[in-house]
Amino acid sequence: MIQSVLFCCNYNSVRSPMAEGIFKKIIGRRIFVQSAGIFDTLEIDGFTVKVCDEINVKLSKHRVRSLREMEKNGGFIGSFDLVIPLTKECSDEVNKYSTYSSVMVENWEVDEPIKDENNVDKTLSSYRNIRDIIFEKIKDRFQDYS
């Protein structure tokens, strides 16, 4: 029985916060969930906040955090039942962190949304597509928990 899940991506500013927020919307508080990134240099992406607001997932107060920062604050990867890396780079990093633990790792490679500086509608469409892919993956994987 899964009691805790960690979603991670490269910067914890697009895909992993989407996954954390969507997970909370679908599963609620039945399973503890967090998200983190390999790097911690960015803030939450504005397009991410906007497209998640459209489905009533509020991310405007999301605080970006890295795996390293999470570990410094006592959030060891091995303390989660399941870690879901959303990028190849993150999967490689998670494998380093989880070498000596029994955590389950499921790789869900999800493309980064495409930003078109000349077309906001196209950018939003790309972000919505990624949001919807993540939504469906969570719904399918955790159907027994919703």
Backbone as JSON, one array per atom type, in Angstrom:
{
  "sequence": "MIQSVLFCCNYNSVRSPMAEGIFKKIIGRRIFVQSAGIFDTLEIDGFTVKVCDEINVKLSKHRVRSLREMEKNGGFIGSFDLVIPLTKECSDEVNKYSTYSSVMVENWEVDEPIKDENNVDKTLSSYRNIRDIIFEKIKDRFQDYS",
  "N": [[0.84, -1.18, 0.0], [0.7, 2.11, -0.97], [1.83, 4.96, 0.68], [3.14, 7.35, 0.49], [4.31, 9.67, -1.94], [6.69, 10.95, -4.22], [7.08, 13.31, -6.67], [9.27, 14.23, -9.25], [11.25, 16.48, -11.22], [13.29, 18.38, -13.49], [13.55, 21.14, -12.63], [11.53, 21.63, -10.78], [9.49, 23.39, -11.42], [7.6, 23.22, -13.42], [6.56, 20.52, -14.53], [6.69, 18.68, -12.24], [5.49, 20.2, -10.08], [2.96, 20.48, -11.23], [2.18, 17.79, -11.25], [2.17, 17.2, -8.48], [0.16, 18.98, -7.55], [-2.09, 18.17, -9.08], [-2.27, 15.52, -8.24], [-2.96, 15.9, -5.54], [-5.49, 17.0, -5.95], [-6.9, 14.86, -7.12], [-6.44, 12.61, -5.41], [-6.47, 13.62, -2.88], [-5.9, 13.82, 0.6], [-5.25, 11.25, 1.24], [-2.91, 10.01, 0.53], [0.39, 10.97, 1.17], [2.06, 13.55, -0.54], [4.73, 15.06, -2.37], [6.83, 17.33, -4.24], [9.85, 17.81, -6.13], [12.94, 19.07, -7.54], [15.86, 18.58, -9.64], [17.52, 20.78, -9.76], [17.54, 24.04, -8.17], [17.03, 26.65, -8.98], [15.0, 28.13, -10.1], [11.75, 29.78, -10.18], [8.27, 28.97, -9.69], [6.69, 28.3, -12.74], [4.9, 30.65, -14.63], [3.02, 30.01, -16.66], [2.44, 27.42, -15.95], [1.1, 27.78, -13.52], [-1.14, 29.16, -14.48], [-2.46, 27.31, -16.3], [-3.05, 25.26, -14.56], [-4.7, 26.52, -12.74], [-6.97, 26.63, -14.3], [-8.13, 24.14, -13.99], [-8.78, 24.15, -11.4], [-6.6, 23.73, -9.69], [-4.46, 24.95, -7.5], [-1.48, 26.6, -7.68], [-0.03, 28.86, -7.18], [1.28, 29.48, -4.8], [3.25, 27.68, -4.62], [6.38, 26.52, -3.62], [9.47, 26.29, -5.0], [11.7, 23.56, -4.81], [14.74, 21.73, -4.38], [16.06, 18.37, -4.78], [18.34, 18.1, -3.24], [18.04, 20.18, -1.37], [15.72, 19.31, -0.14], [16.65, 16.98, 1.09], [18.47, 18.11, 2.91], [16.69, 19.22, 4.68], [15.63, 17.02, 5.9], [14.04, 15.39, 4.31], [14.43, 12.69, 3.09], [14.86, 10.79, 0.12], [14.52, 8.03, 0.24], [12.61, 7.78, 2.18], [10.16, 7.9, 1.04], [7.48, 6.0, -0.36], [7.13, 5.69, -3.06], [8.77, 7.01, -5.84], [8.5, 9.21, -8.52], [10.09, 10.04, -11.24], [9.98, 12.54, -13.73], [11.51, 13.15, -15.88], [14.32, 12.16, -17.91], [16.84, 13.0, -16.99], [16.28, 13.53, -14.33], [15.54, 11.01, -13.47], [18.01, 9.67, -13.58], [19.35, 11.04, -11.54], [17.72, 10.49, -9.3], [18.16, 7.77, -9.09], [20.76, 7.78, -8.09], [20.36, 8.92, -5.55], [18.7, 7.04, -4.4], [20.01, 4.66, -4.14], [20.7, 3.12, -1.87], [18.3, 2.44, -0.65], [14.95, 1.14, -0.28], [13.05, 2.22, -1.9], [10.44, 2.43, -4.3], [10.73, 3.11, -7.75], [9.27, 4.72, -10.42], [9.47, 5.49, -13.7], [8.27, 8.18, -15.48], [8.5, 9.58, -18.25], [7.9, 12.73, -19.3], [7.35, 15.08, -21.72], [8.77, 18.39, -21.92], [6.79, 21.35, -21.86], [6.26, 23.36, -24.8], [7.46, 26.54, -25.32], [6.39, 29.28, -27.07], [7.5, 32.2, -28.0], [6.29, 34.02, -29.64], [3.65, 33.37, -29.74], [1.25, 33.17, -27.57], [-1.09, 31.66, -27.21], [-0.45, 29.23, -28.43], [1.62, 28.41, -26.75], [0.2, 28.15, -24.31], [-1.52, 26.09, -25.05], [0.3, 23.98, -25.38], [1.2, 23.69, -22.72], [-1.22, 22.99, -21.52], [-1.64, 20.52, -22.72], [0.49, 18.99, -21.64], [-0.22, 19.14, -18.93], [-2.65, 17.73, -19.05], [-1.78, 15.2, -19.86], [-0.26, 14.43, -17.62], [-2.31, 14.47, -15.72], [-3.95, 12.34, -16.62], [-2.16, 10.18, -16.4], [-1.77, 10.07, -13.63], [-4.39, 9.61, -12.78], [-4.86, 7.08, -13.97], [-2.78, 5.48, -12.84], [-3.23, 5.64, -10.09], [-5.82, 4.81, -9.63], [-7.01, 3.05, -7.85], [-6.9, 4.39, -5.48], [-8.42, 6.64, -5.52]],
  "CA": [[0.0, 0.0, 0.0], [1.5, 3.34, -1.08], [1.42, 6.01, 1.61], [3.82, 8.6, 0.18], [4.79, 9.76, -3.32], [7.48, 12.12, -4.59], [7.24, 13.59, -8.09], [10.42, 15.11, -9.45], [11.66, 16.82, -12.57], [14.56, 19.09, -13.48], [13.58, 22.4, -11.87], [10.38, 21.74, -9.88], [8.78, 24.62, -11.76], [6.55, 22.96, -14.4], [5.94, 19.2, -14.5], [6.5, 18.07, -10.91], [4.43, 20.87, -9.31], [1.68, 20.09, -11.83], [1.85, 16.44, -10.77], [1.83, 17.28, -7.06], [-1.14, 19.64, -7.41], [-3.12, 17.3, -9.65], [-2.36, 14.38, -7.34], [-3.76, 16.34, -4.38], [-6.87, 17.18, -6.4], [-7.52, 13.56, -7.38], [-6.29, 11.67, -4.3], [-6.71, 14.3, -1.6], [-4.89, 13.62, 1.64], [-5.12, 9.82, 1.53], [-1.5, 9.68, 0.33], [1.25, 12.14, 1.27], [2.73, 13.82, -1.81], [5.59, 16.23, -2.5], [7.57, 17.4, -5.5], [11.18, 18.42, -6.04], [13.69, 19.08, -8.8], [17.31, 18.38, -9.53], [18.09, 22.11, -9.54], [16.62, 24.88, -7.39], [17.31, 28.04, -9.34], [13.86, 28.8, -10.73], [10.47, 29.89, -9.47], [7.18, 28.29, -10.39], [6.44, 28.86, -14.07], [3.61, 31.33, -14.71], [2.09, 29.25, -17.5], [2.03, 26.26, -15.14], [0.09, 28.28, -12.59], [-2.35, 29.52, -15.25], [-3.21, 26.15, -16.82], [-3.55, 24.49, -13.43], [-5.87, 27.28, -12.24], [-8.12, 26.29, -15.15], [-8.76, 22.92, -13.48], [-8.91, 24.38, -9.97], [-5.4, 23.29, -8.97], [-3.81, 26.21, -7.16], [-0.04, 26.45, -7.53], [0.62, 30.18, -7.07], [2.09, 29.55, -3.59], [4.22, 26.58, -4.66], [7.77, 26.91, -3.39], [10.39, 25.4, -5.71], [12.74, 22.98, -3.96], [15.58, 20.72, -5.04], [16.25, 17.14, -4.02], [19.39, 18.38, -2.26], [17.43, 21.0, -0.31], [14.78, 18.44, 0.56], [17.46, 16.11, 1.95], [19.0, 18.93, 4.01], [15.59, 19.45, 5.62], [15.15, 15.76, 6.45], [13.14, 14.7, 3.39], [15.21, 11.68, 2.36], [14.13, 10.09, -0.94], [14.2, 6.69, 0.71], [11.46, 7.78, 3.11], [8.94, 7.82, 0.24], [7.18, 4.66, -0.87], [7.22, 5.71, -4.52], [9.32, 8.23, -6.46], [8.17, 9.24, -9.94], [10.81, 11.03, -12.03], [9.26, 12.92, -14.95], [12.49, 13.39, -16.94], [15.46, 11.23, -17.93], [17.87, 13.56, -16.1], [15.84, 13.35, -12.94], [15.62, 9.58, -13.2], [19.41, 9.37, -13.28], [19.66, 11.62, -10.23], [16.97, 9.73, -8.29], [18.85, 6.49, -8.9], [21.9, 8.04, -7.2], [19.85, 9.17, -4.2], [17.94, 5.91, -3.87], [20.83, 3.46, -4.26], [20.73, 2.32, -0.64], [16.98, 2.39, -0.03], [14.04, 0.22, -0.95], [12.0, 3.0, -2.53], [10.07, 2.06, -5.67], [10.9, 4.21, -8.7], [8.55, 4.55, -11.69], [9.84, 6.57, -14.62], [7.23, 8.71, -16.37], [9.09, 10.67, -19.01], [6.91, 13.65, -19.83], [8.04, 16.17, -22.43], [8.61, 19.76, -21.44], [5.93, 22.12, -22.77], [6.97, 24.22, -25.74], [7.15, 27.97, -25.22], [6.5, 30.02, -28.33], [7.53, 33.61, -27.6], [5.46, 34.8, -30.55], [2.27, 32.9, -29.76], [0.84, 32.77, -26.22], [-2.09, 30.6, -27.31], [0.27, 27.99, -28.74], [2.31, 28.06, -25.52], [-0.8, 27.66, -23.36], [-1.98, 24.8, -25.56], [1.33, 23.01, -25.06], [1.15, 23.48, -21.27], [-2.45, 22.24, -21.24], [-1.4, 19.15, -23.16], [1.33, 18.35, -20.61], [-1.08, 19.03, -17.74], [-3.63, 16.66, -19.27], [-1.04, 13.93, -19.86], [0.04, 14.14, -16.22], [-3.6, 14.17, -15.07], [-4.37, 10.98, -17.02], [-1.22, 9.21, -15.84], [-2.07, 9.96, -12.2], [-5.7, 8.97, -12.66], [-4.71, 5.67, -14.31], [-1.88, 4.78, -11.91], [-3.73, 5.66, -8.71], [-7.28, 4.64, -9.67], [-7.46, 2.32, -6.65], [-6.8, 5.27, -4.32], [-9.29, 7.83, -5.65]],
  "C": [[0.89, 1.26, 0.0], [0.93, 4.41, -0.14], [2.08, 7.35, 1.34], [4.43, 8.54, -1.22], [5.58, 11.06, -3.49], [7.54, 12.19, -6.11], [8.45, 14.49, -8.25], [10.7, 15.31, -10.93], [12.95, 17.65, -12.47], [14.58, 20.3, -12.55], [12.45, 22.57, -10.87], [9.6, 23.03, -10.13], [7.65, 24.4, -12.76], [5.9, 21.6, -14.12], [5.7, 18.65, -13.1], [5.51, 18.85, -10.04], [3.04, 20.59, -9.89], [1.24, 18.75, -11.26], [1.45, 16.47, -9.31], [0.44, 17.88, -6.87], [-2.29, 18.79, -7.92], [-3.34, 16.09, -8.76], [-3.22, 14.74, -6.13], [-5.22, 16.51, -4.74], [-7.58, 15.83, -6.54], [-7.55, 12.67, -6.13], [-6.61, 12.32, -2.95], [-5.57, 14.04, -0.64], [-4.71, 12.15, 2.02], [-3.67, 9.34, 1.39], [-0.71, 10.98, 0.41], [2.0, 12.33, -0.04], [3.58, 15.09, -1.71], [6.2, 16.22, -3.89], [8.9, 18.11, -5.26], [11.83, 18.36, -7.41], [15.16, 18.8, -8.57], [17.97, 19.71, -9.15], [17.07, 22.97, -8.78], [16.75, 26.36, -7.73], [16.12, 28.79, -9.9], [12.68, 28.94, -9.78], [9.44, 29.12, -10.26], [6.89, 29.03, -11.69], [5.02, 29.45, -14.13], [2.58, 30.61, -15.57], [1.58, 28.02, -16.77], [0.91, 26.67, -14.19], [-1.22, 28.53, -13.33], [-3.13, 28.29, -15.69], [-3.71, 25.25, -15.69], [-4.73, 25.2, -12.75], [-7.13, 26.91, -13.01], [-8.84, 25.03, -14.69], [-8.85, 22.95, -11.95], [-7.8, 23.71, -9.15], [-4.57, 24.54, -8.75], [-2.33, 26.0, -6.86], [0.69, 27.78, -7.29], [1.51, 30.29, -5.83], [3.13, 28.42, -3.53], [5.63, 27.14, -4.49], [8.68, 25.86, -4.04], [11.43, 24.87, -4.73], [13.5, 21.9, -4.75], [15.63, 19.47, -4.17], [17.28, 17.36, -2.91], [18.84, 19.17, -1.07], [16.48, 20.15, 0.53], [15.54, 17.53, 1.53], [18.02, 16.88, 3.15], [17.95, 19.15, 5.09], [14.95, 18.16, 6.11], [14.23, 14.97, 5.55], [13.86, 13.71, 2.5], [14.34, 10.95, 1.34], [13.68, 8.71, -0.5], [13.04, 6.63, 1.68], [10.13, 7.75, 2.36], [8.73, 6.38, -0.21], [7.41, 4.59, -2.37], [7.78, 7.06, -4.97], [9.05, 8.12, -7.95], [8.94, 10.36, -10.62], [10.07, 11.28, -13.34], [10.19, 13.25, -16.11], [13.61, 12.36, -16.83], [16.54, 11.71, -16.97], [17.52, 13.32, -14.64], [15.88, 11.87, -12.55], [17.04, 9.16, -12.83], [19.79, 9.86, -11.88], [18.97, 10.85, -9.1], [17.65, 8.4, -8.03], [20.08, 6.64, -8.01], [21.44, 8.17, -5.76], [19.23, 7.92, -3.58], [18.72, 4.59, -3.88], [20.72, 2.55, -3.04], [19.39, 2.33, 0.09], [16.09, 1.45, -0.84], [12.89, 0.94, -1.64], [11.72, 2.46, -3.94], [10.23, 3.3, -6.55], [10.16, 3.83, -9.98], [8.87, 5.74, -12.57], [8.68, 6.92, -15.53], [7.88, 9.84, -17.15], [8.0, 11.47, -19.68], [7.65, 14.81, -20.47], [7.81, 17.51, -21.75], [7.67, 20.49, -22.39], [6.78, 23.05, -23.63], [6.51, 25.66, -25.56], [7.4, 28.62, -26.57], [6.39, 31.5, -27.98], [6.64, 34.49, -28.46], [3.98, 34.42, -30.52], [1.89, 32.33, -28.39], [-0.17, 31.63, -26.26], [-1.45, 29.24, -27.58], [1.01, 27.49, -27.49], [1.34, 27.47, -24.51], [-1.33, 26.29, -23.77], [-0.97, 23.69, -25.22], [1.33, 22.68, -23.56], [-0.1, 22.69, -20.89], [-2.29, 20.77, -21.62], [-0.57, 18.39, -22.13], [0.54, 18.15, -19.33], [-2.03, 17.84, -17.88], [-2.98, 15.28, -19.31], [-0.75, 13.5, -18.42], [-1.23, 13.75, -15.47], [-4.02, 12.74, -15.36], [-3.46, 9.92, -16.43], [-1.5, 8.99, -14.35], [-3.39, 9.22, -12.0], [-5.61, 7.46, -12.93], [-3.9, 4.91, -13.26], [-2.48, 4.64, -10.52], [-5.25, 5.49, -8.65], [-7.8, 3.92, -8.44], [-7.49, 3.18, -5.41], [-7.78, 6.44, -4.37], [-10.71, 7.53, -5.25]]
}
